[in-house]
Amino acid sequence: MLLMKTLGRCGSKVLGMAATLCACLLLIFTLCEPVLAQRLSPGPLKLLLVTAAYPPFVHEAGSQLGEGMDIEIAREAMRRGGYELETLFVPWKRALLMLERGEADLTTTISRSGDRDRYLVWSRGYRNWVRYHFYARASHTQSLTQLEDLDGKALGVSSGFFYPDAIVKPVHTTVRIEPGKDLSSTVTMLLAGRTDYIVVNGLAGAWEIQQMGVKDALARQPLVYSSDSPTYMAFSKAKPYILQAQAAMDKGLASMERDGTLARIERKYTP
């Protein structure tokens, strides 16, 4: 009889512990359900791509020239993985802040630099070179043929964008860096005489100067600096489901490279 009572008490304790465990598991599942739903959802997911206009890579919403080279690449790569993209245009520094805070999912046309590893997850590189061009006012008489010629000069750059240290942090010369809020502002600063030269991404700079109608007022310099720094898509680490999205992007980019879609999109926007 004593044994049966003891077993009965033990059985009650076991049942009580089991009930408590089930309740805890139910609570954990309830709290994690939104995240699990996002991770496991079989249908297309809509992600927020935040960016700034940067023709021809990123065009303003509604542009008759198309969405831009890199928006088309990102959209197609993610479509192949079952995702949809919604785009939001803000100043570039604001775009980076939104990604850091988890207010957006991804961006495009970005270089890996500074402390960005802290809050971003990177796609595979999809363009493995950048050529930097330099411009002066057309009335400028001194040609820029080497980086050492920048010694003592004011060089305009676009705030928030990546430039190789060889250009903006030279070891043997002193260059005064003058940031503009965006590419058009940087060009305007040069025209106003606030800088001696500007440095731009070769393709984006030529596009912007053409669109501003100031090509004849500027002189492209002989110096061209080539960098093998890749261009990436980047995802916010603050999003719990982002590794799945990053994997879809990498898979999509790889398949676009194999079937020629990547090259076709780039040719569409290249003069």
C-alpha positions in Angstrom: 0.0 0.0 0.0 2.8 2.4 0.9 4.5 1.6 -2.4 1.4 2.4 -4.3 0.9 5.7 -2.5 4.5 6.6 -3.2 4.1 5.8 -6.9 0.9 7.7 -7.0 2.6 10.8 -5.6 5.5 10.4 -8.0 3.1 10.0 -10.9 1.3 13.2 -9.9 4.6 15.1 -9.8 5.6 13.7 -13.2 2.3 14.7 -14.7 2.6 18.1 -13.1 6.1 18.6 -14.5 4.9 17.4 -17.9 2.0 19.9 -17.9 4.4 22.7 -16.9 6.8 21.7 -19.7 4.0 21.6 -22.3 2.9 25.1 -21.2 6.4 26.5 -21.5 6.8 24.9 -25.0 3.5 26.4 -26.0 4.6 29.8 -24.8 7.9 29.6 -26.6 6.2 28.5 -29.8 3.7 31.4 -29.5 6.5 33.9 -29.1 8.5 32.5 -32.0 5.6 31.9 -34.4 5.9 35.2 -36.3 9.6 34.5 -36.9 9.0 30.9 -37.8 6.3 31.9 -40.2 8.7 34.3 -42.0 11.4 31.6 -42.1 9.2 28.8 -43.3 6.6 30.7 -45.5 6.4 28.8 -48.8 5.0 31.7 -50.8 6.7 34.9 -52.1 7.8 37.3 -49.4 7.9 41.0 -50.0 11.1 42.7 -48.8 11.9 46.4 -48.5 14.8 47.5 -50.5 16.0 51.0 -49.4 18.3 53.0 -51.6 19.2 56.4 -53.0 19.0 57.4 -56.7 22.4 56.7 -58.3 21.9 56.5 -62.1 22.4 54.3 -64.0 22.6 51.8 -61.2 19.5 53.1 -59.4 16.9 55.4 -61.0 14.2 57.4 -59.3 10.9 55.8 -59.0 8.9 56.1 -62.3 11.8 57.0 -64.4 11.2 56.5 -68.1 14.7 55.1 -68.4 13.8 52.1 -66.3 14.4 51.2 -62.7 18.2 51.1 -63.0 20.8 48.4 -63.6 21.1 47.2 -60.0 17.4 47.4 -59.1 16.6 45.2 -62.1 19.4 42.8 -61.1 18.2 42.6 -57.5 14.6 42.2 -58.4 15.3 39.3 -60.9 17.6 37.5 -58.5 15.1 37.6 -55.7 12.2 36.7 -58.0 14.0 33.5 -58.8 14.0 32.7 -55.1 10.3 33.5 -54.6 10.7 37.0 -53.2 9.2 40.3 -54.2 10.8 43.7 -53.6 9.3 47.0 -52.6 11.6 50.0 -53.1 12.0 53.1 -50.9 14.1 56.1 -51.9 15.9 58.1 -49.2 19.3 59.9 -48.9 22.1 57.3 -48.8 23.1 58.0 -45.2 19.5 57.5 -44.2 19.3 54.2 -46.1 22.3 52.9 -44.2 20.8 54.0 -40.9 17.5 52.2 -41.7 19.4 49.0 -42.4 21.3 49.3 -39.1 18.1 49.8 -37.2 16.3 47.0 -39.0 13.8 49.4 -40.6 14.5 47.9 -44.1 15.7 44.6 -45.4 18.3 45.2 -48.0 20.0 47.6 -50.3 22.1 47.4 -53.5 25.1 49.0 -55.1 27.2 49.0 -52.0 30.9 48.5 -51.2 32.2 46.6 -48.2 33.9 49.1 -46.0 34.2 50.7 -42.6 32.0 49.3 -39.8 29.3 48.0 -42.2 30.1 44.4 -41.3 28.6 45.2 -37.9 25.1 45.5 -39.2 25.1 44.1 -42.7 25.2 40.6 -44.3 26.7 40.6 -47.8 25.7 38.9 -51.0 28.2 37.5 -53.4 29.9 40.2 -55.4 28.2 40.8 -58.7 30.5 43.4 -60.2 34.1 42.9 -59.5 35.7 46.2 -60.6 35.2 49.9 -60.2 36.9 52.6 -62.3 37.2 56.1 -60.7 37.3 59.1 -63.0 38.4 62.6 -62.1 37.0 65.9 -63.4 38.0 69.5 -63.2 36.4 72.7 -64.6 37.0 73.1 -68.3 39.0 76.3 -67.6 41.4 74.3 -65.4 44.9 74.3 -67.0 46.7 71.6 -64.9 46.1 68.0 -66.0 45.7 65.3 -63.4 47.8 62.4 -64.5 48.8 60.7 -61.2 47.4 60.7 -57.6 50.5 62.7 -56.5 49.1 65.6 -58.5 46.3 66.0 -55.9 48.8 67.2 -53.3 47.5 70.4 -51.8 44.2 70.3 -53.8 40.6 70.2 -52.8 38.9 67.0 -53.9 35.1 66.6 -54.0 33.5 63.3 -53.0 29.9 62.2 -52.4 29.1 61.7 -48.7 28.5 58.1 -47.6 30.1 56.5 -50.6 33.2 54.3 -50.6 36.5 55.5 -52.1 39.8 53.6 -52.0 42.3 54.8 -49.3 44.8 55.5 -52.1 42.5 58.3 -53.2 41.1 59.8 -50.0 43.8 58.8 -47.5 47.1 59.1 -49.4 50.3 58.4 -47.5 52.7 60.8 -49.3 50.4 63.7 -50.3 48.0 66.1 -48.5 44.5 66.2 -50.1 41.6 68.3 -48.7 38.5 66.2 -48.9 35.3 68.1 -49.5 32.1 66.0 -49.2 28.9 66.8 -51.1 25.6 65.3 -50.0 25.2 63.4 -53.3 26.7 63.2 -56.8 24.9 66.2 -58.2 25.9 68.3 -55.2 29.5 67.2 -55.7 29.4 68.3 -59.4 27.8 71.6 -58.4 30.6 72.3 -55.8 33.2 71.8 -58.6 31.4 74.2 -60.9 31.2 76.8 -58.1 34.9 76.6 -57.6 34.7 75.1 -54.1 36.9 72.2 -55.2 39.7 71.7 -57.7 38.7 68.2 -58.8 36.0 65.7 -58.1 36.3 61.9 -58.1 33.3 59.7 -59.3 32.4 56.2 -60.2 33.2 56.3 -64.0 29.8 55.2 -65.2 27.7 57.0 -62.6 29.7 60.2 -63.0 29.4 60.3 -66.8 25.6 59.6 -66.5 25.0 62.4 -63.9 27.1 65.0 -65.8 25.2 64.2 -69.0 21.8 64.5 -67.2 22.8 67.8 -65.6 23.8 69.2 -69.0 27.2 70.4 -67.8 29.4 68.2 -69.9 31.0 71.1 -71.8 31.7 73.0 -68.5 33.9 70.1 -67.2 37.1 68.4 -68.3 37.6 64.7 -67.6 41.2 64.2 -66.5 43.7 61.6 -67.9 43.9 59.9 -64.5 41.8 56.7 -64.1 42.0 54.7 -60.8 40.9 51.1 -61.1 39.8 49.1 -58.1 39.0 45.4 -57.8 36.7 46.0 -54.9 33.4 44.1 -55.6 30.0 45.6 -55.6 27.4 43.8 -53.3 23.8 43.6 -52.3 23.6 43.9 -48.5 21.0 42.7 -46.0 20.2 44.0 -42.5 21.4 41.8 -39.7 18.6 43.0 -37.5 16.1 40.9 -39.5 15.7 37.3 -38.1 14.9 35.8 -41.5 17.6 37.5 -43.5 20.0 34.6 -44.0 17.4 32.8 -46.0 16.9 35.9 -48.2 20.6 36.3 -48.6 20.9 32.7 -49.8 18.1 33.3 -52.3 20.0 36.4 -53.6 23.3 34.5 -54.0 21.5 31.6 -55.8 19.7 34.1 -58.1 22.9 36.1 -58.9 24.8 32.9 -59.7 22.0 31.6 -62.0 21.8 35.0 -63.8 25.5 35.0 -64.4 25.3 31.5 -65.9 22.4 32.2 -68.2 23.7 35.6 -69.3 20.8 37.7 -67.7 23.3 39.7 -65.6 25.3 40.8 -68.7 22.1 41.6 -70.7 20.8 43.9 -67.9 24.2 45.7 -67.6 24.4 46.2 -71.4 20.9 47.8 -71.3 22.2 50.6 -69.2 25.7 51.0 -70.5 26.3 53.7 -73.2 
